[in-house]
Amino acid sequence: MVTGQPGPCIGNIVGIPRLNFSGLCLQDGPASLRIANYASSFPSGVTIASSWDKKMLYERGLAMGREFKGKGAHVALAPVAGPLGRSAYCGLNWEGFSPDPYLTGIAMQESVLGLQDAGVQATAKHFILNEQEILRNAFSFPNGSVQYEAISSNVDDRTLREITEGPINQDIFEFGTLAVGGGSGAAQFSYLISPLQAIKERALETGAIVEAWLNNTYVSQVTETAITGAGGILLANTPDVCLVFLKGWASEGVDRETLDLDWSANEVVEAVAGACNNTVVITHSSGINDLPWADHPNVTAILVAHYPGQESGNSIVDVLYGDVNPSGHLPYTIAFNGSDYNSPVVTSINTTGSDDWQSYFTERLEIDYRFLTPKILMFAMNLADGQITSHAEELETQPGGNPALWEVIYTANVVVYNTGDVRGNVVPQLYVSFPSSTPAGTPLRQLRGFEKVELTSGQRASVDFELMRRDLSYWDINSQQWLIPEGEFTLHVGLSSRDLHGSTIAGRIERAQRLLLLDETMKVRNFV
């Protein structure tokens, strides 16, 4: 009914004049209006998620929605909750937001509100378990008979409920930049500001000299003398800073074979950093990458830019020159090695049967930081005066889900304080550790709140985190109910899952109440 009708849109529902129905136009995609001239290319999902800024997520959705409506679309095929990012190798992760279901859920909520406030209907996609690109459709012989059926995603009930259902749910290249990935979220650029263009324009204002080299193979093989310019082979001047721009392409329809960046990227960084003691690396990629040079003493900064969209160069220069104090956070975890991740896109295939392509979600709830966080990690000091015991609480299942799950039943509070001399933004994050009575496989702690706050030097701010029943519940596979488990909940606050500044124990909550999470302020310096 939708995709089978010819028309100017990705999906077309033809009009019915006798019903005074003029039809509907459904258009891709999650980062831009794909089939249109003079359309904007917005930052990708993983890029905007790195802001951890609810207002910015909403404003991106609103601006996209206004453009979709202005171009005649009624339905925007956006935003993207799946792939969630279960596997770092999935080729389409860049369209989504984060492997954390809470962060993705907030990003979906703000994006949908923005799109629909602009007057277009949002479409939360892709529904569930769309965590790999390989063999997502059946593969057939030329005669039409099926050689391989589409891959089967096999997941247990609790993981489906808590992880996958929670959030829902033109190849463009230029030397020196990669501003969008491949897939339904991509669009032809009406214009693109490359980093090199933006740097040259800024250099004209400051009187700086810019020397650029666009041959990775050559740079990765030259000697230290050549790079520093002592022999006048590569650079005519000894640089004050060396900017290394790296690219990693990813696209719908194919998964990544490696987490390395493209075009001899690691060798380029090693060669440049071996000669330049102020090497800044900027990466354009779909998400997680191996960064074996991250601890090189001459690599002074790493800017993870992802796919920034048409204003790529200007946005990067604003950060490099200090016009904007960087305040983003990775929406995923970068491990030391690709082998540290526990979620391959497919399970090993040993035979050639038509039904052999399988993906078993054996990691269950433990993806990304939920798995990578060391089990013996010591938490920050416990500031609670005593322990409060709670009892299991059942919420009756209703059609469409129990509305009580979305009631705020607990409010935690933290005070943040800028001890530095630079204005900036801080994102305090709230993590919850469930009681020991929760079934085996429950992650050590789970994100349940975040807020972005701007602070001047010396300024304090109070931040509230509202916890809903759903935030303190788990899916019980036996009763098929959301349950609040019996025991003690521990709340942790910090700047990431590993940078915790304080914790306290909370018990069963009889009514909505307020808890001062920290007895002293969380001090943050310079936000860099």
C-alpha positions in Angstrom: 0.0 0.0 0.0 2.8 2.4 0.8 6.0 1.3 -1.0 4.2 -0.3 -3.9 2.8 3.0 -5.2 4.9 5.0 -7.6 5.5 8.6 -6.7 8.1 11.3 -5.8 8.7 10.0 -2.2 10.3 7.0 -0.7 6.9 5.9 0.4 3.7 7.0 -1.2 0.1 6.6 -0.1 -2.1 7.8 -3.0 -5.0 10.1 -2.4 -8.7 9.1 -2.3 -10.6 12.1 -3.7 -14.1 10.8 -2.7 -12.9 10.9 1.0 -11.2 14.2 0.6 -7.8 12.5 1.4 -5.0 14.0 -0.6 -2.4 11.2 0.2 0.7 11.0 2.2 4.4 11.4 1.4 6.9 9.4 3.5 10.5 10.5 3.2 14.0 9.4 4.4 15.9 9.9 6.5 17.3 10.2 10.1 19.9 12.9 9.3 18.6 14.6 6.3 15.9 14.8 3.6 17.4 12.3 1.2 15.5 12.8 -2.1 15.4 16.6 -2.5 17.5 19.4 -3.8 18.9 22.1 -1.5 18.3 20.0 1.6 20.4 20.4 4.7 22.7 17.6 6.0 22.4 17.5 9.8 24.8 15.9 12.2 24.4 12.2 12.4 22.6 10.5 15.3 25.9 9.4 17.0 27.2 12.9 16.6 24.3 14.6 18.3 24.1 12.0 21.0 27.7 12.9 21.9 26.4 16.3 23.1 24.3 14.7 25.9 22.2 17.8 25.4 18.4 17.3 25.5 17.7 20.8 24.2 20.0 20.3 21.2 18.5 16.9 20.5 15.1 18.6 20.4 16.2 21.5 18.3 17.8 19.2 15.7 14.5 17.3 15.4 12.6 20.5 15.1 14.9 21.9 12.4 14.7 18.6 10.5 10.9 18.5 10.8 10.5 22.1 9.4 12.7 21.2 6.4 10.7 18.0 5.8 7.4 19.8 6.0 8.7 22.7 3.8 9.7 20.1 1.1 6.2 18.5 1.1 6.8 15.5 3.3 4.1 14.4 5.7 6.0 11.6 7.5 9.7 11.6 8.4 11.3 8.1 8.5 13.2 9.1 11.6 14.6 8.9 14.2 16.6 5.7 14.6 16.7 3.6 17.7 18.0 0.5 16.0 20.7 -0.5 15.5 21.2 0.4 19.1 24.9 -0.4 18.7 25.1 -3.8 20.3 28.1 -4.6 18.1 30.8 -2.1 17.4 31.1 -3.6 13.9 27.5 -2.9 12.7 27.7 -0.7 9.6 24.6 1.4 10.5 25.4 2.4 14.1 26.0 6.0 13.0 22.3 6.5 12.3 21.4 5.7 15.9 22.4 7.3 19.1 24.0 5.1 21.7 24.3 1.4 22.8 22.8 2.6 26.2 19.0 2.2 26.0 18.4 5.0 28.4 20.4 7.6 26.5 18.9 6.4 23.2 15.4 6.5 24.7 15.9 10.2 25.8 17.3 11.0 22.3 14.4 9.3 20.7 11.9 11.2 22.9 13.4 14.6 22.2 13.8 13.9 18.4 10.2 12.8 18.1 8.9 15.8 19.9 11.0 18.1 17.7 9.9 16.5 14.5 6.2 16.4 15.4 6.2 20.0 16.8 7.3 21.0 13.3 4.2 19.4 11.8 5.4 16.1 10.4 4.8 12.6 11.8 7.9 10.9 13.2 8.6 7.2 12.6 10.6 5.4 15.3 12.8 2.9 13.5 14.1 0.2 13.0 11.7 -1.8 15.1 13.7 -4.4 17.0 16.8 -6.6 16.8 18.2 -4.7 13.7 21.7 -5.0 15.0 23.6 -6.2 11.9 23.6 -5.4 8.2 24.9 -8.7 6.8 22.3 -10.9 5.2 19.4 -8.8 6.5 17.5 -10.0 3.4 17.5 -13.5 1.9 20.2 -14.3 -0.7 18.9 -16.1 -3.7 20.3 -17.9 -6.7 19.8 -16.4 -10.2 16.9 -18.8 -10.7 15.1 -17.3 -7.7 15.6 -20.2 -5.2 16.9 -19.2 -1.8 20.5 -20.0 -1.0 20.5 -18.3 2.5 17.5 -17.1 4.5 17.8 -13.7 6.1 19.7 -13.8 9.3 17.9 -14.7 12.5 18.4 -12.6 15.6 17.9 -14.8 18.7 17.4 -13.0 22.0 16.0 -13.9 25.4 12.8 -12.3 26.8 14.4 -10.0 29.4 17.0 -8.6 27.0 14.3 -7.9 24.4 12.3 -6.0 27.0 15.1 -4.1 28.8 17.6 -3.4 26.0 16.0 -3.6 22.6 12.5 -2.4 23.1 13.5 0.3 25.6 14.3 3.1 23.2 11.5 2.5 20.6 12.1 1.8 18.9 25.3 8.7 -2.1 28.7 8.2 -0.9 29.9 11.7 0.0 33.7 12.1 0.2 36.1 15.1 0.2 39.8 15.1 1.0 40.2 15.7 4.7 36.6 15.1 5.8 33.8 12.6 5.9 30.7 14.3 7.0 28.0 11.6 6.5 27.8 7.9 6.4 26.0 5.7 3.8 22.4 4.7 4.0 18.9 6.2 4.2 20.3 8.9 6.5 22.6 10.3 3.8 21.9 13.1 1.4 23.6 15.0 -1.4 25.2 18.1 0.1 23.9 21.5 -1.1 27.2 22.7 0.3 30.0 21.3 2.6 32.5 23.2 4.6 35.5 21.0 4.9 38.0 21.3 7.8 40.8 22.4 5.4 38.6 25.2 4.0 37.6 26.4 7.5 41.1 26.3 8.8 42.4 28.3 5.8 39.8 30.9 6.4 40.6 31.2 10.1 44.4 31.3 9.3 43.8 34.4 7.1 42.3 36.1 10.1 45.2 35.2 12.4 48.1 35.4 9.9 49.0 31.7 10.4 50.6 29.5 7.7 48.7 26.3 6.7 50.5 23.5 4.9 48.3 20.5 4.0 49.1 17.1 2.7 46.4 14.7 1.4 48.4 11.6 0.7 48.2 9.2 3.6 50.4 6.6 2.0 53.2 9.1 1.5 52.8 10.6 5.0 52.8 7.2 6.7 56.1 6.3 5.0 58.2 9.5 5.3 61.0 10.0 7.8 61.0 12.2 10.9 63.4 14.6 9.1 61.0 15.0 6.2 58.0 15.7 8.4 59.7 18.3 10.6 60.9 20.1 7.5 64.6 19.9 8.3 65.3 18.6 4.9 62.6 20.7 3.2 61.0 17.5 1.8 57.5 17.6 3.2 57.0 20.8 5.2 58.7 24.1 4.5 58.2 25.3 8.1 58.5 23.6 11.5 54.9 23.4 12.7 53.5 24.7 16.0 50.7 22.1 15.8 50.0 19.1 13.5 46.4 18.3 12.8 45.8 14.8 11.6 42.3 14.1 10.1 41.3 10.5 9.9 38.3 8.9 8.3 36.3 5.7 8.8 33.6 4.9 6.3 30.5 2.9 7.3 27.3 2.3 5.4 23.9 0.6 5.5 23.9 -2.8 3.9 27.4 -3.9 5.0 29.1 -4.3 8.4 32.5 -3.2 9.3 35.3 -5.7 9.0 37.6 -3.8 11.3 37.5 -1.1 13.9 40.6 0.6 12.5 40.2 3.9 10.7 40.8 3.9 6.9 43.7 4.7 4.7 46.7 3.7 6.9 45.4 5.9 9.6 47.3 4.4 12.5 50.6 4.6 10.5 49.9 8.2 9.7 49.4 9.2 13.3 52.5 7.3 14.4 54.6 9.0 11.7 53.4 12.5 12.5 53.4 12.1 16.2 56.9 10.7 16.1 58.1 14.0 14.8 55.6 16.6 16.0 55.3 17.1 19.7 51.9 18.7 19.4 49.8 16.4 17.3 46.0 16.7 17.5 44.0 13.9 15.9 40.5 14.5 14.6 38.4 11.4 13.6 35.4 11.2 11.2 33.8 7.9 11.7 30.6 6.0 12.5 31.5 5.4 16.1 33.9 3.1 17.9 37.5 2.8 16.6 40.7 1.2 17.8 43.0 4.0 18.8 46.4 2.3 19.5 48.2 5.7 19.5 45.9 7.3 22.1 48.6 7.2 24.8 51.4 8.5 22.6 53.1 11.3 24.5 53.0 13.6 21.4 49.3 13.1 20.8 48.0 16.0 22.9 44.3 15.8 22.0 41.8 13.6 20.2 38.6 15.2 18.8 36.0 12.6 17.9 33.9 14.4 15.3 31.9 11.5 13.9 29.8 12.6 10.9 29.1 16.3 11.6 27.1 17.2 8.5 27.4 20.2 6.1 29.0 22.5 8.7 31.7 20.0 9.5 34.7 22.3 9.1 33.3 25.3 10.9 32.2 23.2 13.9 35.6 21.6 14.2 37.5 24.9 13.9 35.3 26.5 16.6 36.5 23.8 19.0 40.2 23.7 17.9 40.5 27.5 18.2 38.8 27.6 21.6 35.7 29.5 20.5 33.6 26.7 22.0 34.6 24.9 25.1 34.2 21.2 24.2 31.7 19.5 26.5 30.6 16.4 24.7 30.9 12.8 26.0 31.2 9.6 24.1 27.8 7.9 23.9 29.7 4.5 23.8 32.8 3.0 25.3 36.1 2.6 23.5 37.9 -0.5 24.6 41.7 -1.1 24.4 41.2 -3.7 21.6 38.5 -4.7 19.3 38.7 -8.2 20.8 37.5 -6.7 24.2 34.0 -6.4 22.9 31.6 -9.3 23.5 29.0 -8.8 20.7 29.9 -10.0 17.2 27.4 -9.2 14.5 26.9 -12.9 13.8 27.6 -16.3 15.4 30.2 -18.6 13.8 28.9 -20.4 10.8 30.2 -23.9 10.2 27.8 -25.3 7.6 26.2 -24.2 4.4 22.5 -24.8 5.1 20.0 -22.1 4.1 19.0 -21.4 7.8 22.6 -21.3 9.2 23.0 -17.5 9.4 22.3 -16.8 13.1 23.0 -14.1 15.6 22.7 -15.1 19.2 22.5 -12.3 21.7 24.4 -14.3 24.3 25.7 -11.1 26.0 22.1 -10.4 27.1 22.0 -7.1 29.0 25.8 -6.7 29.2 26.8 -4.6 26.2 29.2 -1.6 26.1 30.1 -0.2 29.5 27.7 -2.7 31.2 30.1 -5.4 30.2 33.4 -3.5 30.0 33.2 -2.0 33.5 35.5 -4.2 35.7 33.5 -6.3 38.2 35.9 -5.4 41.0 35.8 -1.7 40.4 35.4 0.1 43.8 32.7 2.7 43.9 33.0 6.1 45.5 32.4 6.5 49.2 29.0 5.6 50.6 27.4 8.7 52.2 24.2 7.0 53.4 23.5 7.2 57.2 21.8 3.8 57.1 20.3 1.0 55.0 16.7 0.9 54.0 15.1 -2.4 53.1 12.5 -2.7 50.3 10.1 -5.4 49.2 9.3 -6.7 45.7 6.5 -4.6 44.1 4.4 -5.9 41.2 2.9 -3.6 38.5 -0.1 -5.2 36.8 0.2 -5.5 33.1 -2.3 -3.6 31.0 -2.8 -3.2 27.2 -0.2 -0.9 25.9 1.9 -1.2 29.1 1.1 -0.1 32.6 1.0 3.8 32.8 2.3 3.6 36.3 5.7 2.7 34.9 6.1 6.3 33.8 5.3 7.9 37.1 8.1 9.7 38.8 8.5 8.1 42.3 11.9 9.4 43.3 14.0 12.5 42.8 17.7 12.6 43.4 19.7 15.8 43.6 23.3 16.8 43.1 25.2 20.1 43.3 27.9 20.8 40.7 30.6 23.4 41.1 33.0 24.8 38.5 36.4 25.2 40.2 38.2 26.2 37.0 38.5 29.6 35.3 36.8 28.7 32.0 33.1 28.8 31.3 31.8 25.5 30.1 29.1 22.8 30.3 29.1 19.8 32.5 26.9 16.6 32.2 26.4 15.0 35.6 25.2 11.4 35.1 23.1 9.2 37.4 23.7 5.5 37.5 21.7 2.9 39.5 22.9 -0.4 41.0 20.0 -2.8 41.5 19.6 -5.0 44.7 21.3 -8.3 44.8 17.9 -10.0 44.6 17.6 -9.0 41.0 18.1 -12.0 38.6 21.6 -13.0 37.5 23.0 -11.0 34.5 21.8 -7.6 35.8 24.6 -5.1 34.9 26.6 -3.7 37.8 25.1 -0.2 37.2 22.9 1.4 34.6 22.4 4.9 33.4 19.2 6.4 34.6 19.6 10.2 34.3 21.7 13.0 32.9 21.5 16.8 32.5 23.7 19.3 30.7 24.5 22.4 32.7 26.4 25.5 31.8 28.6 27.1 34.5 30.8 30.1 34.7 33.9 30.0 36.7 33.0 29.5 40.4 29.3 29.0 39.7 27.3 26.3 41.4 24.2 24.6 40.1 21.6 22.2 41.6 20.6 19.3 39.3 17.6 17.0 39.8 17.2 13.5 38.4 13.7 12.2 38.3 13.4 8.4 38.5 10.3 6.6 37.2 9.0 3.3 38.3 10.4 1.9 35.0 13.9 3.1 36.0 13.8 1.0 39.1 12.2 -2.1 37.6 13.3 -5.2 35.8 11.4 -7.5 33.5 10.5 -10.8 35.2 10.3 -13.6 32.6 8.2 -15.8 34.9 5.4 -13.5 35.8 5.8 -11.4 32.6 5.6 -8.3 34.7 7.8 -5.3 35.5 9.0 -5.7 39.1 10.7 -3.5 41.6 13.1 -5.9 43.3 13.5 -6.5 47.0 16.7 -5.0 48.6 18.9 -1.9 48.4 19.3 0.4 45.4 22.6 2.3 45.2 22.7 5.6 43.3 25.9 6.8 41.8 26.7 10.2 40.3 29.7 11.2 38.2 30.9 12.4 34.8 30.9 8.9 33.2 30.3 5.3 34.1 33.9 5.1 35.4 34.3 8.6 36.8 32.0 8.5 39.8 32.1 11.2 42.4 29.7 9.9 45.1 27.1 7.3 45.9 24.3 6.6 48.4 21.9 3.8 49.2 18.2 4.2 48.7 15.4 1.8 49.6 11.8 1.2 48.7 9.9 4.4 48.0 6.4 4.7 49.4 5.8 8.1 47.6 7.6 10.6 45.5 10.4 12.1 47.5 13.6 14.0 47.3 17.0 12.7 48.2 20.2 14.7 48.5 22.6 12.4 46.7 25.9 14.0 47.8 26.8 15.6 51.1 29.3 17.8 49.3 29.4 19.3 45.8 30.8 17.5 42.8 33.7 19.7 41.7 34.5 19.8 38.0 37.5 21.6 36.6 37.4 23.3 33.2 35.2 20.6 31.6 38.0 19.6 29.1 
